[in-house]
Amino acid sequence: MLTLTLLLLMAVAIAVLVVLVIYLVDRFNGLERDTKQMLQNLQQADAAKPAGPYGGLTGKALWDALAGDPPPGFDDLLLDGIRKRYRLLIGEHISFIFGEGVSDQGKGFDAIPANMRMVRTPRAQVESWLPPEAVEAIYRCGQGYARNDPAELPGLRQRLDQVCADLQVQAGLEVLQPASSMLMPPQPEPVAVAAPAPAAAGNPPGA
């Protein structure tokens, strides 16, 4: 009887051990599957992550993303990083447009630049897009600056500052300084040429 009881206890213990081993093996396999799935998800997330300094965006898509209409997958943290680099891009584009106005005024031309331009930055060459009405306003300010009319310059500076500030605000950028402080420094006033003194009566020239 004692032997039978011991055998039953041993059988029960062995069964418990078998069940425990099966449970542990199943848990281990489950953890392994979960770990593999997690690694795979991380790899897919890295592959799907927008590439490049501007998140793979360019032209109007880049402008729209910063102006409040980003594509799926662009969170605030990513957009903030793009904005830090976008300040240089939009500054280069604005300077080019203004410079074209100055140059064309000197040549007697009137040709508003396209509102899209390839801009080379230290990290990439990116297509920049700006609203057409802003491009025209900046170009006209450049033309007016080249005319160097003292009566016209204060209004032009105010107009340039307003247009450029509006662009920065739309793109989610802080306005750090007026655009005119960089693009419209004071020009030297025209030097008046003195008229020659009339010759004295009775003294012909060269006498």
Residue, then its C-alpha position, 0 to 999 in steps of 0.5 A: m500500500l505504501t509503495l502504491t502511494l509513493l508511486l502515485l505521488m511520484a506520478v503526480a510530481i512528474a506530471v506537474l513537472v511536465v506541465l510546468v516545463i511545457y508552460l515555461v517552454d510556451r512562455f519562452n516561445g511567446l516572449e521570443r515571438d513578441t521580441k521578434q515582432m517588436l524588432q520588426n516593428l522598429q525596423q519598419a518604423d525606421a524605414a518609414k521615417p521621413a528622410g533628409p533634413y526636411g523630412g523628404l518634403t520639398g516645394k509646396a508640400l514643404w510649405d504646406a507641412l509647416a503652414g499647418d497641413p503636414p502629411p501623415g506621420f509628421d508629428d510636432l517634434l519632427l516639424d519643429g526640427i524641420r522648422k529650425r532648418y527651414r529658416l535658412l531656406i526661406g531666408e535665402h529664397i527671400s534674399f534672391i527675390f529681393g536681389e532680382g528686383v534690385s538687379d532688374q530695376g538697374k537694367g530696366f527690366d520688370a520680370i517677377p521671378a517664379n515662386m519656386r526656386m532650388v535653394r542650396t543649403p549646407r545640408a541639401q539642395v531643396e526646392s523652395w515654394l512661396p506664395p506668388e503674391a508675397v514673391e511679387a511684393i518682395y520683388r517690388c520692394g527690391q525695385g523700389y530700393a534700387r530707385n533710392d528715392p528717400a520719400e519712397l524708402p520708409g514705406l518700402r521698408q515697412r512693406l518688406d518687413q510686413v510681407c516677410a514677417d507674415l511668411q515666417v508666421q505662416a511657416g510657424l517661425e518666430v520673427l527675429q528681426p525685420a527683413s529690411s535690416m538685412l536687405m535694405p541698409p541705408q544707401p548713400e544719398p546722391v551727390a549734388v553736382a555744383a553748376p559751374a560759376p558763370a564767367a565774369a562779364g568782359n572776361p571771355p573764357g580762357a582769357 
